[in-house]
Amino acid sequence: MNICFFIGKIISDIDLKFIVNDKKNTAIAIFKLKVNENCILTVKGYNNVADLCYKNLSINNYIALQGKLNSKMEVILYSIELF
């Protein structure tokens, strides 16, 4: 199983997007996380996690997150904690 834990600083605005399908609608929050000097990750959260990110996070927040790394080297968010 692919589970990753990261601590870092948010360096971009939280971008909230919606995918509208016939059967269900999906919310996606996308932002950049700076883990260290040379590593910047793209983080994506879906549905309830996306709403939580959009309402509670902003640029320069330090967060700890749990997720999985996909084939595009993006972190798919499972849970998040604000410092």
HTML snippet that shows the backbone in 3Dmol.js (N, CA, C, O; Angstrom):
<script src="https://3Dmol.org/build/3Dmol-min.js"></script>
<div id="view" style="width:600px;height:400px;position:relative"></div>
<script>
const pdb = `
ATOM      1  N   MET A   1       0.838  -1.178   0.000  1.00  0.00           N
ATOM      2  CA  MET A   1       0.000   0.000   0.000  1.00  0.00           C
ATOM      3  C   MET A   1       0.880   1.237   0.000  1.00  0.00           C
ATOM      4  O   MET A   1       1.948   1.244   0.611  1.00  0.00           O
ATOM      5  N   ASN A   2       0.440   2.268  -0.674  1.00  0.00           N
ATOM      6  CA  ASN A   2       1.209   3.474  -0.889  1.00  0.00           C
ATOM      7  C   ASN A   2       0.689   4.588   0.025  1.00  0.00           C
ATOM      8  O   ASN A   2      -0.224   5.317  -0.361  1.00  0.00           O
ATOM      9  N   ILE A   3       1.250   4.730   1.218  1.00  0.00           N
ATOM     10  CA  ILE A   3       0.845   5.786   2.140  1.00  0.00           C
ATOM     11  C   ILE A   3       2.055   6.665   2.419  1.00  0.00           C
ATOM     12  O   ILE A   3       3.137   6.178   2.747  1.00  0.00           O
ATOM     13  N   CYS A   4       1.846   7.982   2.280  1.00  0.00           N
ATOM     14  CA  CYS A   4       2.921   8.947   2.484  1.00  0.00           C
ATOM     15  C   CYS A   4       2.502   9.962   3.537  1.00  0.00           C
ATOM     16  O   CYS A   4       1.322  10.287   3.664  1.00  0.00           O
ATOM     17  N   PHE A   5       3.472  10.457   4.285  1.00  0.00           N
ATOM     18  CA  PHE A   5       3.262  11.508   5.269  1.00  0.00           C
ATOM     19  C   PHE A   5       4.203  12.650   4.933  1.00  0.00           C
ATOM     20  O   PHE A   5       5.396  12.425   4.732  1.00  0.00           O
ATOM     21  N   PHE A   6       3.687  13.876   4.869  1.00  0.00           N
ATOM     22  CA  PHE A   6       4.502  15.044   4.559  1.00  0.00           C
ATOM     23  C   PHE A   6       4.174  16.178   5.523  1.00  0.00           C
ATOM     24  O   PHE A   6       3.042  16.316   5.984  1.00  0.00           O
ATOM     25  N   ILE A   7       5.183  16.978   5.813  1.00  0.00           N
ATOM     26  CA  ILE A   7       5.015  18.221   6.559  1.00  0.00           C
ATOM     27  C   ILE A   7       5.621  19.311   5.695  1.00  0.00           C
ATOM     28  O   ILE A   7       6.743  19.173   5.208  1.00  0.00           O
ATOM     29  N   GLY A   8       4.881  20.396   5.503  1.00  0.00           N
ATOM     30  CA  GLY A   8       5.400  21.456   4.667  1.00  0.00           C
ATOM     31  C   GLY A   8       4.576  22.722   4.752  1.00  0.00           C
ATOM     32  O   GLY A   8       3.663  22.844   5.568  1.00  0.00           O
ATOM     33  N   LYS A   9       4.923  23.665   3.883  1.00  0.00           N
ATOM     34  CA  LYS A   9       4.307  24.990   3.847  1.00  0.00           C
ATOM     35  C   LYS A   9       3.555  25.148   2.534  1.00  0.00           C
ATOM     36  O   LYS A   9       4.084  24.832   1.469  1.00  0.00           O
ATOM     37  N   ILE A  10       2.325  25.636   2.609  1.00  0.00           N
ATOM     38  CA  ILE A  10       1.524  25.874   1.406  1.00  0.00           C
ATOM     39  C   ILE A  10       2.060  27.118   0.708  1.00  0.00           C
ATOM     40  O   ILE A  10       2.195  28.172   1.330  1.00  0.00           O
ATOM     41  N   ILE A  11       2.370  26.998  -0.596  1.00  0.00           N
ATOM     42  CA  ILE A  11       2.959  28.122  -1.322  1.00  0.00           C
ATOM     43  C   ILE A  11       2.084  28.610  -2.476  1.00  0.00           C
ATOM     44  O   ILE A  11       2.523  29.437  -3.275  1.00  0.00           O
ATOM     45  N   SER A  12       0.857  28.111  -2.571  1.00  0.00           N
ATOM     46  CA  SER A  12      -0.045  28.579  -3.625  1.00  0.00           C
ATOM     47  C   SER A  12      -1.454  28.725  -3.063  1.00  0.00           C
ATOM     48  O   SER A  12      -1.761  28.218  -1.984  1.00  0.00           O
ATOM     49  N   ASP A  13      -2.292  29.414  -3.799  1.00  0.00           N
ATOM     50  CA  ASP A  13      -3.699  29.508  -3.416  1.00  0.00           C
ATOM     51  C   ASP A  13      -4.351  28.137  -3.545  1.00  0.00           C
ATOM     52  O   ASP A  13      -3.897  27.293  -4.318  1.00  0.00           O
ATOM     53  N   ILE A  14      -5.411  27.923  -2.785  1.00  0.00           N
ATOM     54  CA  ILE A  14      -6.179  26.688  -2.875  1.00  0.00           C
ATOM     55  C   ILE A  14      -7.147  26.857  -4.046  1.00  0.00           C
ATOM     56  O   ILE A  14      -8.030  27.713  -4.004  1.00  0.00           O
ATOM     57  N   ASP A  15      -6.985  26.055  -5.072  1.00  0.00           N
ATOM     58  CA  ASP A  15      -7.826  26.128  -6.269  1.00  0.00           C
ATOM     59  C   ASP A  15      -8.915  25.065  -6.163  1.00  0.00           C
ATOM     60  O   ASP A  15      -8.620  23.870  -6.130  1.00  0.00           O
ATOM     61  N   LEU A  16     -10.170  25.501  -6.111  1.00  0.00           N
ATOM     62  CA  LEU A  16     -11.297  24.575  -5.982  1.00  0.00           C
ATOM     63  C   LEU A  16     -11.976  24.430  -7.337  1.00  0.00           C
ATOM     64  O   LEU A  16     -12.404  25.415  -7.937  1.00  0.00           O
ATOM     65  N   LYS A  17     -12.071  23.193  -7.809  1.00  0.00           N
ATOM     66  CA  LYS A  17     -12.696  22.898  -9.099  1.00  0.00           C
ATOM     67  C   LYS A  17     -13.790  21.865  -8.896  1.00  0.00           C
ATOM     68  O   LYS A  17     -13.812  21.151  -7.893  1.00  0.00           O
ATOM     69  N   PHE A  18     -14.692  21.797  -9.858  1.00  0.00           N
ATOM     70  CA  PHE A  18     -15.785  20.831  -9.805  1.00  0.00           C
ATOM     71  C   PHE A  18     -15.842  20.042 -11.094  1.00  0.00           C
ATOM     72  O   PHE A  18     -15.680  20.599 -12.180  1.00  0.00           O
ATOM     73  N   ILE A  19     -16.074  18.735 -10.976  1.00  0.00           N
ATOM     74  CA  ILE A  19     -16.321  17.858 -12.119  1.00  0.00           C
ATOM     75  C   ILE A  19     -17.777  17.438 -12.032  1.00  0.00           C
ATOM     76  O   ILE A  19     -18.205  16.851 -11.038  1.00  0.00           O
ATOM     77  N   VAL A  20     -18.532  17.740 -13.072  1.00  0.00           N
ATOM     78  CA  VAL A  20     -19.959  17.435 -13.075  1.00  0.00           C
ATOM     79  C   VAL A  20     -20.199  16.267 -14.017  1.00  0.00           C
ATOM     80  O   VAL A  20     -19.955  16.369 -15.219  1.00  0.00           O
ATOM     81  N   ASN A  21     -20.678  15.154 -13.466  1.00  0.00           N
ATOM     82  CA  ASN A  21     -21.034  13.968 -14.237  1.00  0.00           C
ATOM     83  C   ASN A  21     -22.537  13.743 -14.132  1.00  0.00           C
ATOM     84  O   ASN A  21     -23.218  14.422 -13.363  1.00  0.00           O
ATOM     85  N   ASP A  22     -23.049  12.800 -14.897  1.00  0.00           N
ATOM     86  CA  ASP A  22     -24.466  12.486 -14.833  1.00  0.00           C
ATOM     87  C   ASP A  22     -24.866  11.911 -13.479  1.00  0.00           C
ATOM     88  O   ASP A  22     -25.947  12.206 -12.969  1.00  0.00           O
ATOM     89  N   LYS A  23     -23.987  11.086 -12.893  1.00  0.00           N
ATOM     90  CA  LYS A  23     -24.347  10.371 -11.669  1.00  0.00           C
ATOM     91  C   LYS A  23     -23.927  11.095 -10.399  1.00  0.00           C
ATOM     92  O   LYS A  23     -24.637  11.021  -9.396  1.00  0.00           O
ATOM     93  N   LYS A  24     -22.786  11.798 -10.411  1.00  0.00           N
ATOM     94  CA  LYS A  24     -22.340  12.485  -9.204  1.00  0.00           C
ATOM     95  C   LYS A  24     -21.445  13.664  -9.559  1.00  0.00           C
ATOM     96  O   LYS A  24     -20.876  13.731 -10.649  1.00  0.00           O
ATOM     97  N   ASN A  25     -21.336  14.579  -8.623  1.00  0.00           N
ATOM     98  CA  ASN A  25     -20.469  15.738  -8.764  1.00  0.00           C
ATOM     99  C   ASN A  25     -19.269  15.569  -7.840  1.00  0.00           C
ATOM    100  O   ASN A  25     -19.406  15.055  -6.729  1.00  0.00           O
ATOM    101  N   THR A  26     -18.106  15.997  -8.290  1.00  0.00           N
ATOM    102  CA  THR A  26     -16.883  15.839  -7.517  1.00  0.00           C
ATOM    103  C   THR A  26     -16.202  17.190  -7.350  1.00  0.00           C
ATOM    104  O   THR A  26     -16.022  17.920  -8.325  1.00  0.00           O
ATOM    105  N   ALA A  27     -15.825  17.524  -6.131  1.00  0.00           N
ATOM    106  CA  ALA A  27     -15.054  18.732  -5.844  1.00  0.00           C
ATOM    107  C   ALA A  27     -13.583  18.341  -5.718  1.00  0.00           C
ATOM    108  O   ALA A  27     -13.259  17.306  -5.137  1.00  0.00           O
ATOM    109  N   ILE A  28     -12.694  19.176  -6.265  1.00  0.00           N
ATOM    110  CA  ILE A  28     -11.256  18.928  -6.190  1.00  0.00           C
ATOM    111  C   ILE A  28     -10.564  20.210  -5.732  1.00  0.00           C
ATOM    112  O   ILE A  28     -10.753  21.268  -6.333  1.00  0.00           O
ATOM    113  N   ALA A  29      -9.764  20.118  -4.671  1.00  0.00           N
ATOM    114  CA  ALA A  29      -8.917  21.223  -4.217  1.00  0.00           C
ATOM    115  C   ALA A  29      -7.481  20.884  -4.596  1.00  0.00           C
ATOM    116  O   ALA A  29      -6.998  19.786  -4.320  1.00  0.00           O
ATOM    117  N   ILE A  30      -6.806  21.832  -5.227  1.00  0.00           N
ATOM    118  CA  ILE A  30      -5.430  21.628  -5.682  1.00  0.00           C
ATOM    119  C   ILE A  30      -4.562  22.757  -5.138  1.00  0.00           C
ATOM    120  O   ILE A  30      -4.926  23.930  -5.223  1.00  0.00           O
ATOM    121  N   PHE A  31      -3.401  22.388  -4.574  1.00  0.00           N
ATOM    122  CA  PHE A  31      -2.450  23.406  -4.114  1.00  0.00           C
ATOM    123  C   PHE A  31      -1.039  22.833  -4.128  1.00  0.00           C
ATOM    124  O   PHE A  31      -0.842  21.626  -4.266  1.00  0.00           O
ATOM    125  N   LYS A  32      -0.052  23.732  -3.982  1.00  0.00           N
ATOM    126  CA  LYS A  32       1.359  23.353  -3.959  1.00  0.00           C
ATOM    127  C   LYS A  32       1.868  23.387  -2.529  1.00  0.00           C
ATOM    128  O   LYS A  32       1.550  24.301  -1.767  1.00  0.00           O
ATOM    129  N   LEU A  33       2.662  22.385  -2.169  1.00  0.00           N
ATOM    130  CA  LEU A  33       3.239  22.256  -0.837  1.00  0.00           C
ATOM    131  C   LEU A  33       4.756  22.204  -0.961  1.00  0.00           C
ATOM    132  O   LEU A  33       5.296  21.366  -1.683  1.00  0.00           O
ATOM    133  N   LYS A  34       5.445  23.101  -0.255  1.00  0.00           N
ATOM    134  CA  LYS A  34       6.908  23.099  -0.251  1.00  0.00           C
ATOM    135  C   LYS A  34       7.381  22.280   0.939  1.00  0.00           C
ATOM    136  O   LYS A  34       7.162  22.657   2.090  1.00  0.00           O
ATOM    137  N   VAL A  35       8.032  21.153   0.652  1.00  0.00           N
ATOM    138  CA  VAL A  35       8.467  20.228   1.693  1.00  0.00           C
ATOM    139  C   VAL A  35       9.855  20.612   2.194  1.00  0.00           C
ATOM    140  O   VAL A  35      10.090  20.624   3.403  1.00  0.00           O
ATOM    141  N   ASN A  36      10.763  20.919   1.303  1.00  0.00           N
ATOM    142  CA  ASN A  36      12.084  21.438   1.666  1.00  0.00           C
ATOM    143  C   ASN A  36      12.532  22.385   0.551  1.00  0.00           C
ATOM    144  O   ASN A  36      11.727  22.745  -0.308  1.00  0.00           O
ATOM    145  N   GLU A  37      13.785  22.787   0.551  1.00  0.00           N
ATOM    146  CA  GLU A  37      14.255  23.784  -0.420  1.00  0.00           C
ATOM    147  C   GLU A  37      14.088  23.341  -1.876  1.00  0.00           C
ATOM    148  O   GLU A  37      13.835  24.174  -2.746  1.00  0.00           O
ATOM    149  N   ASN A  38      14.223  22.063  -2.146  1.00  0.00           N
ATOM    150  CA  ASN A  38      14.223  21.581  -3.529  1.00  0.00           C
ATOM    151  C   ASN A  38      12.992  20.771  -3.910  1.00  0.00           C
ATOM    152  O   ASN A  38      12.904  20.312  -5.049  1.00  0.00           O
ATOM    153  N   CYS A  39      12.058  20.581  -3.020  1.00  0.00           N
ATOM    154  CA  CYS A  39      10.928  19.693  -3.292  1.00  0.00           C
ATOM    155  C   CYS A  39       9.598  20.426  -3.122  1.00  0.00           C
ATOM    156  O   CYS A  39       9.248  20.867  -2.028  1.00  0.00           O
ATOM    157  N   ILE A  40       8.865  20.544  -4.237  1.00  0.00           N
ATOM    158  CA  ILE A  40       7.529  21.137  -4.224  1.00  0.00           C
ATOM    159  C   ILE A  40       6.565  20.094  -4.769  1.00  0.00           C
ATOM    160  O   ILE A  40       6.761  19.569  -5.865  1.00  0.00           O
ATOM    161  N   LEU A  41       5.523  19.797  -4.000  1.00  0.00           N
ATOM    162  CA  LEU A  41       4.551  18.775  -4.368  1.00  0.00           C
ATOM    163  C   LEU A  41       3.225  19.405  -4.763  1.00  0.00           C
ATOM    164  O   LEU A  41       2.833  20.441  -4.226  1.00  0.00           O
ATOM    165  N   THR A  42       2.544  18.776  -5.700  1.00  0.00           N
ATOM    166  CA  THR A  42       1.169  19.130  -6.012  1.00  0.00           C
ATOM    167  C   THR A  42       0.274  18.229  -5.183  1.00  0.00           C
ATOM    168  O   THR A  42       0.428  17.007  -5.197  1.00  0.00           O
ATOM    169  N   VAL A  43      -0.667  18.833  -4.457  1.00  0.00           N
ATOM    170  CA  VAL A  43      -1.557  18.098  -3.561  1.00  0.00           C
ATOM    171  C   VAL A  43      -2.983  18.252  -4.068  1.00  0.00           C
ATOM    172  O   VAL A  43      -3.417  19.351  -4.412  1.00  0.00           O
ATOM    173  N   LYS A  44      -3.713  17.126  -4.112  1.00  0.00           N
ATOM    174  CA  LYS A  44      -5.110  17.136  -4.527  1.00  0.00           C
ATOM    175  C   LYS A  44      -5.966  16.478  -3.465  1.00  0.00           C
ATOM    176  O   LYS A  44      -5.637  15.405  -2.959  1.00  0.00           O
ATOM    177  N   GLY A  45      -7.063  17.130  -3.134  1.00  0.00           N
ATOM    178  CA  GLY A  45      -8.031  16.569  -2.206  1.00  0.00           C
ATOM    179  C   GLY A  45      -9.391  16.533  -2.871  1.00  0.00           C
ATOM    180  O   GLY A  45      -9.732  17.438  -3.632  1.00  0.00           O
ATOM    181  N   TYR A  46     -10.166  15.508  -2.599  1.00  0.00           N
ATOM    182  CA  TYR A  46     -11.454  15.324  -3.258  1.00  0.00           C
ATOM    183  C   TYR A  46     -12.605  15.414  -2.265  1.00  0.00           C
ATOM    184  O   TYR A  46     -12.475  15.018  -1.106  1.00  0.00           O
ATOM    185  N   ASN A  47     -13.726  15.938  -2.734  1.00  0.00           N
ATOM    186  CA  ASN A  47     -15.011  16.006  -2.031  1.00  0.00           C
ATOM    187  C   ASN A  47     -14.907  16.646  -0.647  1.00  0.00           C
ATOM    188  O   ASN A  47     -14.605  17.837  -0.562  1.00  0.00           O
ATOM    189  N   ASN A  48     -15.142  15.910   0.440  1.00  0.00           N
ATOM    190  CA  ASN A  48     -15.142  16.500   1.783  1.00  0.00           C
ATOM    191  C   ASN A  48     -13.780  17.070   2.154  1.00  0.00           C
ATOM    192  O   ASN A  48     -13.707  18.118   2.795  1.00  0.00           O
ATOM    193  N   VAL A  49     -12.717  16.409   1.766  1.00  0.00           N
ATOM    194  CA  VAL A  49     -11.371  16.910   2.039  1.00  0.00           C
ATOM    195  C   VAL A  49     -11.127  18.199   1.256  1.00  0.00           C
ATOM    196  O   VAL A  49     -10.473  19.111   1.762  1.00  0.00           O
ATOM    197  N   ALA A  50     -11.640  18.285   0.043  1.00  0.00           N
ATOM    198  CA  ALA A  50     -11.512  19.501  -0.772  1.00  0.00           C
ATOM    199  C   ALA A  50     -12.210  20.674  -0.096  1.00  0.00           C
ATOM    200  O   ALA A  50     -11.665  21.777  -0.052  1.00  0.00           O
ATOM    201  N   ASP A  51     -13.398  20.448   0.426  1.00  0.00           N
ATOM    202  CA  ASP A  51     -14.127  21.502   1.141  1.00  0.00           C
ATOM    203  C   ASP A  51     -13.357  21.962   2.375  1.00  0.00           C
ATOM    204  O   ASP A  51     -13.257  23.161   2.635  1.00  0.00           O
ATOM    205  N   LEU A  52     -12.818  21.023   3.128  1.00  0.00           N
ATOM    206  CA  LEU A  52     -12.028  21.340   4.314  1.00  0.00           C
ATOM    207  C   LEU A  52     -10.808  22.188   3.946  1.00  0.00           C
ATOM    208  O   LEU A  52     -10.510  23.177   4.615  1.00  0.00           O
ATOM    209  N   CYS A  53     -10.110  21.798   2.885  1.00  0.00           N
ATOM    210  CA  CYS A  53      -8.924  22.542   2.441  1.00  0.00           C
ATOM    211  C   CYS A  53      -9.293  23.959   2.025  1.00  0.00           C
ATOM    212  O   CYS A  53      -8.627  24.916   2.419  1.00  0.00           O
ATOM    213  N   TYR A  54     -10.345  24.097   1.236  1.00  0.00           N
ATOM    214  CA  TYR A  54     -10.733  25.402   0.721  1.00  0.00           C
ATOM    215  C   TYR A  54     -11.171  26.354   1.840  1.00  0.00           C
ATOM    216  O   TYR A  54     -10.886  27.551   1.780  1.00  0.00           O
ATOM    217  N   LYS A  55     -11.853  25.836   2.847  1.00  0.00           N
ATOM    218  CA  LYS A  55     -12.361  26.671   3.939  1.00  0.00           C
ATOM    219  C   LYS A  55     -11.293  27.034   4.965  1.00  0.00           C
ATOM    220  O   LYS A  55     -11.328  28.131   5.524  1.00  0.00           O
ATOM    221  N   ASN A  56     -10.344  26.133   5.224  1.00  0.00           N
ATOM    222  CA  ASN A  56      -9.453  26.302   6.367  1.00  0.00           C
ATOM    223  C   ASN A  56      -7.987  26.581   6.042  1.00  0.00           C
ATOM    224  O   ASN A  56      -7.226  26.947   6.938  1.00  0.00           O
ATOM    225  N   LEU A  57      -7.572  26.418   4.787  1.00  0.00           N
ATOM    226  CA  LEU A  57      -6.160  26.582   4.461  1.00  0.00           C
ATOM    227  C   LEU A  57      -5.919  27.832   3.624  1.00  0.00           C
ATOM    228  O   LEU A  57      -6.800  28.295   2.900  1.00  0.00           O
ATOM    229  N   SER A  58      -4.708  28.366   3.740  1.00  0.00           N
ATOM    230  CA  SER A  58      -4.308  29.503   2.917  1.00  0.00           C
ATOM    231  C   SER A  58      -2.791  29.470   2.733  1.00  0.00           C
ATOM    232  O   SER A  58      -2.098  28.631   3.309  1.00  0.00           O
ATOM    233  N   ILE A  59      -2.296  30.394   1.925  1.00  0.00           N
ATOM    234  CA  ILE A  59      -0.858  30.478   1.669  1.00  0.00           C
ATOM    235  C   ILE A  59      -0.127  30.706   2.993  1.00  0.00           C
ATOM    236  O   ILE A  59      -0.620  31.410   3.874  1.00  0.00           O
ATOM    237  N   ASN A  60       1.048  30.103   3.118  1.00  0.00           N
ATOM    238  CA  ASN A  60       1.963  30.205   4.264  1.00  0.00           C
ATOM    239  C   ASN A  60       1.517  29.409   5.489  1.00  0.00           C
ATOM    240  O   ASN A  60       2.159  29.510   6.534  1.00  0.00           O
ATOM    241  N   ASN A  61       0.442  28.622   5.403  1.00  0.00           N
ATOM    242  CA  ASN A  61       0.092  27.705   6.491  1.00  0.00           C
ATOM    243  C   ASN A  61       1.053  26.520   6.473  1.00  0.00           C
ATOM    244  O   ASN A  61       1.426  26.027   5.408  1.00  0.00           O
ATOM    245  N   TYR A  62       1.448  26.070   7.658  1.00  0.00           N
ATOM    246  CA  TYR A  62       2.221  24.836   7.778  1.00  0.00           C
ATOM    247  C   TYR A  62       1.250  23.712   8.094  1.00  0.00           C
ATOM    248  O   TYR A  62       0.419  23.832   8.994  1.00  0.00           O
ATOM    249  N   ILE A  63       1.360  22.613   7.343  1.00  0.00           N
ATOM    250  CA  ILE A  63       0.439  21.500   7.506  1.00  0.00           C
ATOM    251  C   ILE A  63       1.191  20.174   7.551  1.00  0.00           C
ATOM    252  O   ILE A  63       2.321  20.056   7.076  1.00  0.00           O
ATOM    253  N   ALA A  64       0.533  19.192   8.133  1.00  0.00           N
ATOM    254  CA  ALA A  64       0.964  17.791   8.052  1.00  0.00           C
ATOM    255  C   ALA A  64      -0.142  17.073   7.312  1.00  0.00           C
ATOM    256  O   ALA A  64      -1.322  17.287   7.590  1.00  0.00           O
ATOM    257  N   LEU A  65       0.231  16.224   6.372  1.00  0.00           N
ATOM    258  CA  LEU A  65      -0.790  15.528   5.602  1.00  0.00           C
ATOM    259  C   LEU A  65      -0.447  14.066   5.419  1.00  0.00           C
ATOM    260  O   LEU A  65       0.712  13.657   5.482  1.00  0.00           O
ATOM    261  N   GLN A  66      -1.491  13.297   5.190  1.00  0.00           N
ATOM    262  CA  GLN A  66      -1.378  11.876   4.890  1.00  0.00           C
ATOM    263  C   GLN A  66      -2.079  11.658   3.565  1.00  0.00           C
ATOM    264  O   GLN A  66      -3.177  12.167   3.342  1.00  0.00           O
ATOM    265  N   GLY A  67      -1.443  10.902   2.689  1.00  0.00           N
ATOM    266  CA  GLY A  67      -2.046  10.630   1.390  1.00  0.00           C
ATOM    267  C   GLY A  67      -1.307   9.547   0.662  1.00  0.00           C
ATOM    268  O   GLY A  67      -0.501   8.814   1.235  1.00  0.00           O
ATOM    269  N   LYS A  68      -1.602   9.461  -0.630  1.00  0.00           N
ATOM    270  CA  LYS A  68      -0.873   8.499  -1.457  1.00  0.00           C
ATOM    271  C   LYS A  68      -0.293   9.229  -2.652  1.00  0.00           C
ATOM    272  O   LYS A  68      -0.839  10.235  -3.105  1.00  0.00           O
ATOM    273  N   LEU A  69       0.798   8.725  -3.149  1.00  0.00           N
ATOM    274  CA  LEU A  69       1.497   9.300  -4.287  1.00  0.00           C
ATOM    275  C   LEU A  69       1.027   8.587  -5.540  1.00  0.00           C
ATOM    276  O   LEU A  69       1.126   7.364  -5.629  1.00  0.00           O
ATOM    277  N   ASN A  70       0.511   9.339  -6.517  1.00  0.00           N
ATOM    278  CA  ASN A  70       0.040   8.695  -7.743  1.00  0.00           C
ATOM    279  C   ASN A  70       1.141   8.652  -8.802  1.00  0.00           C
ATOM    280  O   ASN A  70       2.267   9.073  -8.536  1.00  0.00           O
ATOM    281  N   SER A  71       0.836   8.157  -9.977  1.00  0.00           N
ATOM    282  CA  SER A  71       1.837   7.981 -11.029  1.00  0.00           C
ATOM    283  C   SER A  71       2.349   9.299 -11.597  1.00  0.00           C
ATOM    284  O   SER A  71       3.406   9.326 -12.227  1.00  0.00           O
ATOM    285  N   LYS A  72       1.619  10.392 -11.386  1.00  0.00           N
ATOM    286  CA  LYS A  72       2.045  11.722 -11.850  1.00  0.00           C
ATOM    287  C   LYS A  72       2.842  12.463 -10.779  1.00  0.00           C
ATOM    288  O   LYS A  72       3.113  13.656 -10.918  1.00  0.00           O
ATOM    289  N   MET A  73       3.216  11.757  -9.708  1.00  0.00           N
ATOM    290  CA  MET A  73       3.942  12.324  -8.579  1.00  0.00           C
ATOM    291  C   MET A  73       3.149  13.431  -7.894  1.00  0.00           C
ATOM    292  O   MET A  73       3.717  14.437  -7.469  1.00  0.00           O
ATOM    293  N   GLU A  74       1.834  13.242  -7.790  1.00  0.00           N
ATOM    294  CA  GLU A  74       0.950  14.129  -7.057  1.00  0.00           C
ATOM    295  C   GLU A  74       0.474  13.396  -5.811  1.00  0.00           C
ATOM    296  O   GLU A  74       0.307  12.177  -5.826  1.00  0.00           O
ATOM    297  N   VAL A  75       0.258  14.138  -4.740  1.00  0.00           N
ATOM    298  CA  VAL A  75      -0.226  13.547  -3.500  1.00  0.00           C
ATOM    299  C   VAL A  75      -1.745  13.642  -3.483  1.00  0.00           C
ATOM    300  O   VAL A  75      -2.306  14.733  -3.578  1.00  0.00           O
ATOM    301  N   ILE A  76      -2.410  12.492  -3.362  1.00  0.00           N
ATOM    302  CA  ILE A  76      -3.860  12.443  -3.209  1.00  0.00           C
ATOM    303  C   ILE A  76      -4.134  12.412  -1.715  1.00  0.00           C
ATOM    304  O   ILE A  76      -3.752  11.468  -1.024  1.00  0.00           O
ATOM    305  N   LEU A  77      -4.794  13.439  -1.227  1.00  0.00           N
ATOM    306  CA  LEU A  77      -4.939  13.705   0.189  1.00  0.00           C
ATOM    307  C   LEU A  77      -5.973  12.801   0.846  1.00  0.00           C
ATOM    308  O   LEU A  77      -7.088  12.654   0.345  1.00  0.00           O
ATOM    309  N   TYR A  78      -5.589  12.184   1.992  1.00  0.00           N
ATOM    310  CA  TYR A  78      -6.501  11.415   2.832  1.00  0.00           C
ATOM    311  C   TYR A  78      -6.915  12.223   4.058  1.00  0.00           C
ATOM    312  O   TYR A  78      -8.100  12.318   4.378  1.00  0.00           O
ATOM    313  N   SER A  79      -5.925  12.804   4.743  1.00  0.00           N
ATOM    314  CA  SER A  79      -6.209  13.607   5.930  1.00  0.00           C
ATOM    315  C   SER A  79      -5.175  14.718   6.038  1.00  0.00           C
ATOM    316  O   SER A  79      -4.091  14.651   5.458  1.00  0.00           O
ATOM    317  N   ILE A  80      -5.547  15.744   6.800  1.00  0.00           N
ATOM    318  CA  ILE A  80      -4.696  16.925   6.906  1.00  0.00           C
ATOM    319  C   ILE A  80      -4.801  17.502   8.312  1.00  0.00           C
ATOM    320  O   ILE A  80      -5.848  17.417   8.954  1.00  0.00           O
ATOM    321  N   GLU A  81      -3.706  18.088   8.781  1.00  0.00           N
ATOM    322  CA  GLU A  81      -3.707  18.744  10.087  1.00  0.00           C
ATOM    323  C   GLU A  81      -2.951  20.058   9.973  1.00  0.00           C
ATOM    324  O   GLU A  81      -1.843  20.108   9.440  1.00  0.00           O
ATOM    325  N   LEU A  82      -3.558  21.110  10.477  1.00  0.00           N
ATOM    326  CA  LEU A  82      -2.987  22.454  10.434  1.00  0.00           C
ATOM    327  C   LEU A  82      -2.190  22.711  11.696  1.00  0.00           C
ATOM    328  O   LEU A  82      -2.636  22.375  12.793  1.00  0.00           O
ATOM    329  N   PHE A  83      -0.998  23.312  11.550  1.00  0.00           N
ATOM    330  CA  PHE A  83      -0.167  23.666  12.719  1.00  0.00           C
ATOM    331  C   PHE A  83      -0.472  25.066  13.156  1.00  0.00           C
ATOM    332  O   PHE A  83       0.117  25.554  14.120  1.00  0.00           O
TER     333      PHE A  83
END
`;
const viewer = $3Dmol.createViewer("view");
viewer.addModel(pdb, "pdb");
viewer.setStyle({}, {cartoon: {color: "spectrum"}});
viewer.zoomTo();
viewer.render();
</script>
